[in-house]
Amino acid sequence: MSEQPKTQKKILENPFVGSLIVPIAIVLVGALVIFGITKMLSSERSYRDLVEEIQSKSFGNKWVAAYELSKQINSAQIPAEDYPWLMTNLGEAYDHSVDPRTRGFIIAAVGALKTQLALPLLSKSLDDQDTDVKFHAIVSLANMPKGLNFDWAKVLVFLSSDEIVLKHAAILALATHSVPQAQVPIKKLLTDSNIIIRYASAVALINYKEADSLPVLKEILLSPYPQFKPKSVAPILDAQQITDLKLSVMETLTRTQWVELNDILLELAKKDPNNSVATKARQVLNLLKK
C-alpha cells in the first residue's frame, strides 16, 4: 500500500475527524484541540482582560489570549448582556490581526457564544485566506442553534474545495442544519475518491433520509476490523475509527428515526465481534421498532 497523502494523513490524525461523524455536538466541542494547543494560561484573568490583550499592540502571544477566551466562553463564564461588547471588540481585533492563529481563535471564541450576533463576522471569516480560520468559521456555524438565518451558499462552495478538512467540515455543518440545497451536492460526494469524504457524506445524508446513501452506509456498518501485524502498513481506518464510525451511524439513525438499515443492525446485533457495537445495535433496534 502506498503512503497516504499528507492531507489525508493529517485528517485521520485530527481529533475532529478521527471518528468521522460522531454526533456533531460532541465532535465540535473538542474542535479547538485540532491545532495542538497543550499549554493553558491561568484562569485568573477575566474575559475583558483577555480581550484587551488581544487588542494590545504590545502583547505578544495574542493567539494564546484568544484561545483562553474561547475556553472561558465555552465554560459559560460570559454574561449574555456583554455579547454586543464582545462582538464589537473581537470584530475590530479580527480586522486588525495579521496573525492567522489569532484570527482563528477569535473566530472560535465568537462562535462559542452561539449567538446570531456572530453571524456577520463568521460570514466574513469564511473568506479568510487561512485554512484554519475558515475551518473555525465552519465549525462555529455547525455549532450554532438550529434555524439560524444564514447565507449557506458561502459554505456550500467548500463542498468543492481541494482542502479535505474544509470539505469535511462543510459536510458536517450543512447536514447538521439540514440545509436543503446541500442534499444534492453532498450526494455527489458518495463516489468521492477520498474514503473520509465518502463516508462522511453517507452519514450526513441520513439527515435527509437519502436512499442513495444506503450502499455506503451498509459498507460502513459491515466493515471488518483490521488486524495489525508488526511490519504491515496501517490501514486507512483503524479498528477504533471503524468502531466509532459504526456507532456514529447508529446514533444518527436513532436521531432521525430512519429504519431502512434495521436488517443490517440485526446482523450487527448478532454477529459483530465488537461488543460495544453489537450492544449499540440492539439498543438502536429497540428504539427504532417502538
GIRADA-V686850 format. One record per helix or strand of 2 or more residues. SS is the DSSP state (h for helix, s for strand). FROM is the first residue (numbers start at 1). TO is the last residue. If there is no record, write none. Layout:
ss=SS from=FROM to=TO
ss=SS from=FROM to=TO
This chain:
ss=h from=6 to=12
ss=h from=24 to=29
ss=h from=31 to=35
ss=h from=47 to=55
ss=h from=62 to=74
ss=h from=80 to=96
ss=h from=100 to=112
ss=h from=116 to=125
ss=h from=131 to=143
ss=h from=153 to=160
ss=h from=164 to=176
ss=h from=182 to=191
ss=h from=195 to=208
ss=h from=211 to=221
ss=h from=239 to=256
ss=h from=262 to=271
ss=h from=275 to=288
